[in-house]
């Protein structure tokens, strides 16, 4: 096995600035994003944001990688059994070892929500169950009305890609997905459509970072 090349932070920064422009990259460098849930949605959102150099990521999940996750989540076989927070952080630092990545291996509840998200500018909801999604959305909207929240609903199966859309609910709350597709026999959560929804979430987060910091 070849040893890993030692890449300096200045080299990565220069490459990102060349691709995105110095002005845009400066906004991405200073952005803070929390990702709640590191499964099919959250792991792909995290990869997208790490690759473009979002400087501060807060990864939150209580679960371990299971072999059943590998059909749609950004984990490898050797991660099975690891906490998702540890496995994903390891992968993201292989992309860019100079990112500021904070992890909380914990289940988000009404009791700890205020502490977990108090410092965040942007929250990405990427939970599995409707109950957890509603709890997080309601908590953020009530306790942190100025925090930008991107949630998701409806991405099961292999149906029409164009039904995955981004919808504005309020000034600070957006919902990605088709809003209706529920997993079922022969129509489960499959990587292509889940990734489509995660890409909507990540793209909207980037759009918000660039617009807000321009004062739009």
Secondary structure, DSSP 8 states (H G I E B T S, - for coil): --------HHHHHHHHHHHH-HHHHHHHHH-EEEEE--STTHHHHHHHHHHTT-SEEEEE---B--GGGGGTSS--GGGTTSBHHHHHHHHHHHH-TTSEEEEE-S---TTTHHHHHTT-SEEEE--SSHHHHHHHHHHHHHH-TTSEEEEE----TT--GGG-EEEEEETTEEEEE-S----BTTB---HHHHHHHHHHHHHHHHHHHHHHTTT-
